[in-house]
Amino acid sequence: MSTSRDLKYSYGVGRRKASTARAKYYPSDAVLEIFANGKKADEYFPHYYYQTLTIMASNAGISNGRIDLFIRGGGTMGQSDAARLAIAKALVKQDEAYKPVLRLNNYLSTDIRKVLSKRPGKRKARKSEQWSKR
């Protein structure tokens, strides 16, 4: 019996805010399973963010295989967005035929927004001290 580590896989990296996700997609005949940091993805992510991953997989048209995610940094939203991008890039590496569908659903676009750094003399990046006339 062969494990998922013996099979050929395609690899993708996704980043969002402070999160980085690496995805390995192992194509097989088994029902689609998604694992994040060694746990099942439905246990790792809250329901809403897990749902975004499964919707993405169904929109892309994958229903079988195994996806291993290795996620570091950030919060749950950034992690799920990074994971979604990593899966999309891995699918495109596997087969270029996925690219138009993923591009149409905006899964291959990187969201480059990050938290603005704090400025000197301010409370946060833009928030100032309260001004008083007297």
SULJO-V770185 format. One record per residue. N is the residue number from 0. PHI is phi as a letter, one per 20 degrees, with the letter a starting at -180 (NA if undefined). Layout:
# SULJO-V770185
n: {N/N}
phi: {PHI/PHI}
This chain:
# SULJO-V770185
n: {0/1/2/3/4/5/6/7/8/9/10/11/12/13/14/15/16/17/18/19/20/21/22/23/24/25/26/27/28/29/30/31/32/33/34/35/36/37/38/39/40/41/42/43/44/45/46/47/48/49/50/51/52/53/54/55/56/57/58/59/60/61/62/63/64/65/66/67/68/69/70/71/72/73/74/75/76/77/78/79/80/81/82/83/84/85/86/87/88/89/90/91/92/93/94/95/96/97/98/99/100/101/102/103/104/105/106/107/108/109/110/111/112/113/114/115/116/117/118/119/120/121/122/123/124/125/126/127/128/129/130/131/132/133}
phi: {NA/e/e/f/f/e/e/f/c/d/c/b/c/c/c/b/l/d/d/c/c/d/c/d/d/d/f/b/e/f/f/g/c/d/d/c/l/n/d/f/f/f/e/f/e/f/g/f/f/f/f/f/f/f/f/f/f/f/f/f/n/d/c/b/o/b/c/d/d/c/d/c/m/m/d/f/f/f/f/f/f/f/f/f/f/f/f/f/f/f/f/f/f/f/b/f/f/f/g/f/f/f/f/f/e/m/e/e/e/e/e/e/f/c/f/f/f/f/d/f/n/c/f/c/f/c/f/d/f/f/e/c/f/c}
